[in-house]
């Protein structure tokens, strides 16, 4: 059990699955990898893994059976719902917690269930992951709030759009934390302004939830959040579950996005009476294992304490920004000021002068065992705007950036290893024999091949029936 007032990194790292897994290097002996791609997916917590293993002993059909295992599984599933609700400050008489596969499904579900009237519009922003942009385009006209040259939200433009479409804005859709630059929008200030104009607000909290405390707030509070969406795989619980938490009255009427078993109270040849509560939105056998895992992760993070998590990640981000600024030819995007680290997340995009970002990522991986992300991070409009606004420093015509992102277990030594390797790259101190694969679109080392199956195979000799 994790319990501490300040983050004890040694203790935290013992609770992360996979840190000691040896991975091959292009040169040298295999060794543990450094994962700086936490904005995409976090590794599991052992506490989550252990909870899942305990739950598997009673795993059975949820809400379907009279057997004792089924009753125990159903009770655990509903307990998980309550835990996830408390994690974001949901109120049982005002909000519902609906389990989904991930944030993307949660936002698509909300888009389906909003029941927009003709002429209504949705305001989104240029900051968004595609998952908080594309679903809205399918149901209504979407106006996008501009970003500043540093990649922050232009709040004056946001207010102008609310006034431009006064009386017609149904929903404001905004990220809680950018998966590209780590920028954290003022979501409660935006919520108050949205409500003053008669609109609701949804926060894509996939990136925010592992790093900051979230509070939906009472519906009577002008700054409350109407809906939040999050994913377990970014919360140290990669077991295939996410959640949409929001206003219960939105889901009290109308047909669900998915229809089937469990979503109804009564069916005849002529009548379909939908179930009440979250069951209406959770047709089919639910992912009870994923829900339990997500709840276990929420409990673990609360036990650690977001104050300690934030303090650690703030110090780490400030250190990283300071050190990266000293790499010759490296250009930082977003806010590069270490003094502003407390106002952002540990998500840092950059490029190296004259280097394709995918090549940089490949060298880091194959030669130093450092996992980062390269590309547009499922946020193409935002990345294109950042690249357009930056007038120097990167490969001409490049389509993306390199992104390093931190977790609660990331150490200063790991960041230092990233920085030293980038220094080596800019000095040409790497093998240099890489080729772009036309099939994968990534760079592969020439003359050195690694079969991914050598790292993991579903079947093992001597195993099975």
C-alpha positions in Angstrom: 0.0 0.0 0.0 1.3 3.4 -1.0 1.0 6.1 1.7 3.2 9.1 2.1 3.0 12.9 2.4 5.9 13.6 0.1 6.7 11.4 -3.0 9.2 8.7 -2.1 10.4 7.9 -5.6 12.2 4.7 -4.5 9.0 3.4 -3.0 6.9 4.5 -5.9 9.2 2.8 -8.5 8.9 -0.5 -6.7 5.1 -0.2 -7.4 5.5 0.2 -11.2 5.2 -3.0 -13.3 7.9 -3.4 -16.0 10.6 -0.9 -15.0 13.2 -3.7 -14.6 12.3 -5.5 -17.9 15.5 -5.7 -19.9 15.3 -4.6 -23.5 18.0 -5.0 -26.2 20.1 -2.1 -27.4 21.6 -1.7 -30.8 25.0 -1.8 -29.2 25.8 -3.2 -25.8 24.0 -5.4 -23.4 20.2 -5.3 -22.8 19.0 -3.1 -20.0 15.9 -1.5 -18.5 14.2 1.0 -20.7 13.4 4.6 -19.8 9.7 5.3 -20.5 9.2 9.0 -21.4 6.0 8.3 -23.3 3.5 8.5 -20.4 1.3 10.9 -22.1 0.3 8.1 -24.4 0.1 5.2 -21.9 1.3 4.6 -18.4 2.5 1.3 -17.0 0.4 -0.5 -14.4 0.7 0.0 -10.7 1.4 -3.2 -8.8 -1.4 -2.2 -6.5 -3.8 -2.2 -9.5 -2.4 -5.5 -10.7 -2.8 -7.1 -7.2 -6.4 -5.8 -7.0 -7.3 -7.3 -10.4 -5.8 -10.7 -9.4 -7.9 -10.7 -6.2 -11.0 -9.8 -8.2 -10.4 -12.6 -10.7 -11.1 -15.1 -8.0 -14.8 -13.9 -7.9 -15.0 -12.7 -11.5 -18.3 -13.6 -13.1 -21.2 -12.2 -15.1 -22.1 -8.7 -13.8 -25.8 -7.9 -13.1 -26.9 -11.2 -14.6 -26.5 -14.2 -12.2 -27.8 -15.5 -8.9 -24.6 -17.2 -8.1 -22.5 -15.8 -5.3 -19.6 -15.0 -7.6 -21.9 -13.0 -9.8 -23.2 -11.2 -6.8 -19.7 -10.4 -5.6 -18.6 -9.3 -9.1 -21.7 -7.0 -9.4 -21.0 -5.5 -6.0 -17.4 -4.8 -6.9 -18.4 -3.2 -10.2 -20.8 -0.8 -8.5 -18.2 -0.1 -5.8 -15.8 0.8 -8.6 -18.3 3.2 -10.0 -18.6 4.9 -6.7 -14.8 5.2 -6.3 -14.4 6.7 -9.8 -17.2 9.2 -9.1 -15.5 10.3 -5.8 -12.2 10.6 -7.6 -13.6 13.5 -9.7 -15.9 14.9 -7.0 -19.2 13.5 -8.4 -22.4 13.9 -6.4 -24.6 10.8 -6.4 -27.8 12.9 -6.7 -26.5 15.0 -9.6 -24.0 12.9 -11.6 -23.7 9.5 -13.2 -20.6 7.5 -13.8 -20.7 5.6 -17.1 -18.0 3.1 -17.8 -16.6 3.1 -21.4 -13.6 1.6 -23.1 -11.6 4.9 -23.1 -11.9 8.7 -23.3 -12.6 8.5 -27.0 -15.7 6.3 -26.5 -16.8 8.5 -23.6 -16.8 11.7 -25.8 -18.5 9.9 -28.7 -21.2 8.7 -26.2 -21.8 12.3 -25.0 -21.9 13.6 -28.6 -24.6 11.0 -29.3 -26.6 11.8 -26.2 -26.6 15.6 -26.2 -29.8 15.8 -28.3 -28.8 19.1 -30.0 -31.5 21.3 -31.4 -31.3 22.8 -35.0 -29.0 25.8 -35.1 -27.0 24.9 -32.0 -23.2 25.0 -32.2 -20.3 23.6 -30.2 -17.2 25.5 -29.3 -14.0 23.5 -29.2 -10.4 24.7 -29.2 -7.2 24.3 -31.3 -5.6 22.5 -28.4 -7.7 19.4 -28.7 -6.8 15.8 -29.2 -8.8 14.5 -32.2 -11.1 12.6 -29.8 -12.4 15.9 -28.4 -12.9 17.5 -31.8 -14.0 14.9 -34.4 -17.1 13.6 -32.4 -18.5 17.1 -32.2 -18.1 17.7 -35.9 -20.4 14.8 -36.6 -23.3 16.4 -34.7 -23.1 20.2 -35.1 -21.1 23.1 -36.5 -17.9 23.5 -34.5 -16.1 26.8 -33.8 -12.5 26.5 -32.6 -10.9 28.9 -30.1 -7.5 30.0 -31.3 -4.2 29.4 -29.5 -1.5 32.0 -28.7 2.0 31.7 -30.2 3.1 29.8 -27.1 0.3 27.3 -27.6 -2.0 28.6 -24.8 -5.7 29.2 -25.1 -6.7 32.7 -26.4 -9.3 33.5 -23.7 -10.3 36.8 -25.5 -11.2 34.8 -28.6 -13.1 32.3 -26.4 -15.3 35.1 -25.0 -15.7 36.5 -28.5 -17.0 33.2 -29.9 -19.5 32.9 -27.0 -20.8 36.3 -27.9 -20.8 35.6 -31.6 -23.0 32.6 -31.2 -24.9 33.9 -28.2 -28.0 31.8 -27.4 -26.8 29.0 -29.7 -23.8 27.4 -28.0 -24.9 24.0 -26.6 -21.5 22.8 -25.3 -17.9 23.9 -24.8 -15.4 21.1 -25.3 -11.9 21.6 -23.9 -9.0 19.5 -22.8 -8.0 19.6 -19.1 -4.3 19.3 -20.1 -2.7 19.3 -23.5 -1.1 16.1 -24.6 1.1 18.1 -26.9 2.5 21.0 -24.8 1.3 20.2 -21.2 -0.7 23.5 -21.2 -3.5 23.4 -18.6 -6.5 25.6 -19.6 -8.4 27.5 -16.9 -11.3 25.1 -17.1 -13.3 26.4 -14.2 -13.0 30.0 -15.4 -14.1 28.7 -18.9 -17.0 26.8 -17.2 -18.3 29.9 -15.5 -18.3 31.9 -18.7 -19.9 29.0 -20.6 -22.7 28.7 -18.1 -23.3 32.5 -18.2 -24.0 32.1 -21.9 -26.3 29.1 -21.3 -23.8 26.4 -22.4 -22.5 23.3 -20.7 -18.9 22.3 -20.7 -17.1 18.9 -21.1 -13.5 18.4 -20.1 -11.3 15.8 -21.8 -9.4 14.9 -18.6 -7.4 12.0 -20.1 -4.2 13.9 -19.7 -5.1 15.8 -16.6 -6.4 13.1 -14.4 -3.0 11.4 -13.6 -1.4 14.7 -12.6 -4.0 17.0 -10.9 -7.0 16.7 -8.7 -10.3 17.2 -10.6 -13.5 18.6 -9.0 -16.7 18.5 -10.9 -18.4 20.9 -8.4 -22.0 21.3 -7.4 -24.4 22.1 -10.3 -25.4 25.2 -8.4 -21.8 26.5 -8.6 -21.4 28.7 -11.8 -17.8 27.3 -12.2 -18.9 23.6 -12.1 -17.9 21.1 -14.8 -20.8 19.4 -16.5 -18.9 16.4 -17.8 -15.4 14.9 -17.6 -14.0 11.9 -19.5 -10.9 9.9 -18.6 -9.1 6.7 -19.4 -7.6 4.0 -17.2 -4.6 3.4 -19.5 -3.3 6.9 -18.7 -4.0 6.3 -15.0 -1.7 3.4 -14.4 -4.6 0.9 -15.1 -4.2 -0.3 -18.7 -7.1 -2.8 -18.5 -9.3 -1.4 -21.2 -11.7 0.9 -19.2 -12.5 4.6 -19.1 -15.4 6.7 -17.9 -17.7 9.5 -18.7 -18.9 11.3 -15.5 -21.5 14.0 -15.8 -24.9 15.3 -15.4 -27.5 12.5 -14.7 -30.3 14.5 -16.3 -28.5 14.2 -19.7 -28.9 10.4 -19.6 -32.3 10.1 -18.0 -34.1 10.3 -21.3 -33.6 9.2 -24.9 -32.1 6.1 -26.5 -28.5 5.0 -25.7 -25.7 5.0 -28.2 -25.5 1.2 -27.9 -28.6 -0.9 -27.5 -28.7 -4.5 -26.2 -28.7 -6.7 -23.2 -28.7 -4.8 -19.9 -29.8 -1.5 -21.3 -33.5 -2.2 -21.0 -36.2 -2.8 -18.4 -38.8 -4.3 -20.7 -39.0 -5.4 -24.3 -42.1 -6.5 -26.2 -42.6 -6.7 -30.0 -44.0 -3.2 -29.8 -42.3 -1.6 -26.8 -38.7 -0.9 -25.6 -38.5 0.6 -22.1 -34.9 1.7 -21.4 -33.2 1.0 -18.1 -32.6 3.8 -15.6 -29.3 5.1 -14.5 -25.9 4.2 -16.1 -27.2 0.7 -17.1 -29.0 2.5 -20.0 -25.6 3.4 -21.5 -23.7 0.1 -20.7 -25.3 -2.4 -23.0 -23.7 -5.9 -23.1 -21.5 -7.5 -20.6 -19.3 -4.8 -19.1 -15.6 -4.8 -18.6 -15.7 -5.4 -14.9 -12.0 -6.1 -14.7 -11.2 -2.8 -16.3 -13.6 -0.9 -14.0 -12.1 -2.5 -10.9 -8.6 -1.7 -12.2 -9.6 1.9 -12.9 -11.0 2.3 -9.4 -7.9 0.7 -7.8 -5.7 3.2 -9.6 -7.9 6.1 -8.4 -7.5 4.9 -4.9 -3.8 4.6 -5.3 -3.3 8.1 -6.6 -5.5 9.5 -3.9 -3.4 7.7 -1.3 -0.2 9.1 -2.8 -1.7 12.5 -2.7 -2.0 14.9 -5.6 0.0 17.6 -3.7 3.0 15.3 -3.6 2.5 14.1 -7.2 2.3 17.7 -8.5 5.3 18.9 -6.5 7.4 16.1 -7.9 6.3 16.6 -11.5 6.7 20.4 -11.2 10.3 20.1 -10.0 11.1 17.5 -12.7 9.5 19.6 -15.5 11.5 22.7 -14.4 14.7 20.7 -14.4 13.9 19.2 -17.8 13.1 22.6 -19.4 16.3 24.1 -18.0 18.5 21.2 -19.2 16.9 20.8 -22.6 17.4 24.5 -23.3 21.2 23.8 -23.3 21.1 21.2 -26.1 22.6 22.8 -29.3 19.9 23.1 -32.0 17.0 22.0 -29.8 13.8 24.0 -30.0 11.2 23.8 -27.3 7.5 24.3 -28.1 4.8 25.6 -25.7 6.0 27.5 -22.7 9.8 26.9 -22.3 10.1 28.8 -19.0 11.1 26.6 -16.1 9.6 29.1 -13.7 6.2 28.3 -15.1 6.4 24.5 -14.5 3.8 24.6 -11.7 1.2 25.8 -14.2 1.7 23.0 -16.7 2.1 19.3 -17.0 5.3 17.4 -17.7 4.7 17.0 -21.4 7.5 18.6 -23.4 7.5 18.8 -27.3 10.7 19.7 -29.1 12.7 19.3 -32.3 16.4 19.2 -33.2 17.7 21.4 -35.9 17.8 19.5 -39.2 16.7 16.2 -37.8 13.5 14.4 -38.7 11.6 13.9 -35.4 11.0 10.3 -36.2 14.7 9.7 -36.6 15.4 11.4 -33.2 12.8 9.1 -31.6 14.4 6.0 -33.3 17.9 6.9 -32.1 16.7 7.5 -28.6 15.0 4.1 -28.5 17.5 1.8 -30.3 20.7 3.3 -28.9 19.7 4.6 -25.4 16.6 2.6 -24.5 14.5 5.8 -24.2 10.9 5.7 -25.3 9.5 9.0 -26.5 6.7 9.8 -29.0 7.2 11.5 -32.4 4.6 12.9 -34.8 1.5 15.0 -34.2 0.1 13.1 -31.2 -3.4 12.8 -32.6 -3.6 16.6 -32.5 -2.7 17.6 -36.0 -4.3 21.1 -36.1 -2.5 22.1 -32.9 0.9 20.8 -33.9 0.6 22.4 -37.4 -0.2 25.7 -35.8 2.8 25.4 -33.4 5.1 24.5 -36.3 3.8 27.4 -38.4 4.3 29.9 -35.6 7.8 28.8 -34.9 10.0 30.5 -37.6 13.2 28.6 -37.1 14.8 25.5 -35.8 13.3 22.4 -37.3 13.5 20.3 -40.4 11.8 22.2 -43.3 8.4 20.8 -44.0 8.4 18.3 -41.1 5.1 17.0 -40.0 5.6 16.6 -36.3 7.7 17.0 -33.2 9.3 14.8 -30.5 7.5 14.6 -27.2 8.9 13.5 -23.8 6.3 13.1 -21.1 6.7 12.2 -17.4 4.9 10.0 -15.0 4.8 10.1 -11.2 7.8 7.6 -11.1 10.1 9.5 -13.6 13.4 10.5 -12.1 15.8 13.3 -12.7 18.4 10.8 -13.7 16.2 9.6 -16.5 15.7 13.1 -17.7 19.5 13.6 -17.6 19.9 10.5 -19.7 17.6 12.0 -22.3 19.5 15.3 -22.3 22.9 13.6 -22.6 21.7 11.5 -25.5 20.3 14.5 -27.3 23.7 16.2 -26.9 25.3 13.1 -28.5 22.9 13.2 -31.4 23.6 16.8 -32.2 27.3 16.0 -32.0 26.8 13.1 -34.5 27.8 10.6 -31.8 25.5 7.8 -32.9 25.6 5.0 -35.3 23.9 6.9 -38.1 22.8 4.0 -40.2 19.0 4.3 -40.2 16.5 4.0 -43.0 12.9 5.1 -43.2 10.5 2.1 -43.5 7.9 2.7 -46.2 5.5 0.3 -44.5 5.7 1.6 -40.9 6.7 5.2 -41.6 9.4 5.0 -38.8 13.1 4.8 -38.9 14.7 1.4 -38.5 18.4 0.7 -37.9 20.2 -0.8 -40.9 21.9 -4.1 -40.2 20.2 -4.8 -36.9 16.9 -6.4 -36.6 14.7 -7.1 -33.6 11.8 -9.5 -33.7 9.1 -8.0 -31.4 8.0 -11.6 -30.6 11.3 -12.1 -28.8 10.1 -9.6 -26.2 6.7 -11.3 -25.7 4.7 -14.1 -27.1 1.2 -15.1 -26.2 2.1 -18.8 -26.1 5.0 -20.4 -24.3 6.5 -23.8 -24.7 5.1 -26.2 -22.3 2.2 -23.9 -21.4 -1.5 -24.2 -22.2 -3.6 -27.4 -22.4 
